Amino acid sequence: MTISEAQKEIDAWIKKYGVRYFDNLTNLSILMEEVGELARIYSRKFGEQSFKDKEAKHSIEDEMADILFVLMCMANQNDINLEEAMKKNLAKKTSRDSERHLRNKKLK
């Protein structure tokens, strides 16, 4: 599935099951909440924190998909084609950073 296809599928899902998109600020808050859930898993799986005994273990994949879903909702409601935005963003990063990371002694 391409990014554009995913955006269309999410739009159809919202129209069928979600009634309408939440407003921009609500979606931003939901996005931050989902990022926090991913951060919680990371801090327990890769950091020093541990899971609580009865804490439900969410999957990293599911949390990343939740983030992507909300981000695509935000793009849809603001008429942003994320596939095109990614192409432009990668071109910008390539132009700006094509040598920078290769010269970074900390990365070698």
Number of C-alpha atoms within 10 A of each C-alpha: 7 8 14 14 11 16 24 15 13 18 18 12 13 15 12 10 8 12 9 12 16 15 10 14 10 12 17 15 12 17 20 14 14 19 15 14 19 20 14 17 19 14 14 14 13 9 10 8 12 13 13 9 6 6 8 8 10 12 12 16 10 11 18 14 13 19 21 16 16 20 17 22 23 22 16 17 15 10 9 14 14 18 15 12 12 12 11 12 13 13 13 12 11 12 10 10 12 12 10 9 11 11 10 9 7 7 7 7
